[in-house]
């Protein structure tokens, strides 16, 4: 099985979750994320999150976005650009979003932030393994982006499934996670 097949299998598995199970897992991930941030945040005040793709049954990041805003943390959201690039924008309460052609809500803000200013990046994914390798949606946007952050920026995955033992299809441009939070456990790599 290659990356494309793994991606397809795990996307389909995710879509078979009942509404109740999906909400239960999201609540557990939200609570675990808050515990993680309270332990780790310290001076880390620039937090990058992704906006969930509802049609893909992605981890719901909105409760975490709102919690961070209420607790004085600067929230940064990505916007997709040409050539598999992301730009990063401060997102404040009341700011508007526009859904792109992939169904991803993106900031309309023109206030960009450089990746080197980020302290924590929450990374979307489909699945991951026990070494912190992940499979995303296949566009390479986050691998390019994660190569631009500071070495001490924490890369934290949010995933609805436990890890695989190993993803053998890792390529040199793939960036591993430092942590991953699931509904069952917080993993550190």
Secondary structure, DSSP 8 states (H G I E B T S, - for coil): --HHHHHHHHHHHHHTS-HHHHHHHHHHHHHHHHHHHHHH-TT--EEEE----GGGT----HHHHHHHHHTT-EEEEEEE-STT-EEEEEE-TT--EEE-TTS-EEE----B--GGG-SEEEE--SEEBTTS-EE-SSS-HHHHHHTTS-TTSEEEEE-SS--BS------TT----SEEE-SS-EEE-
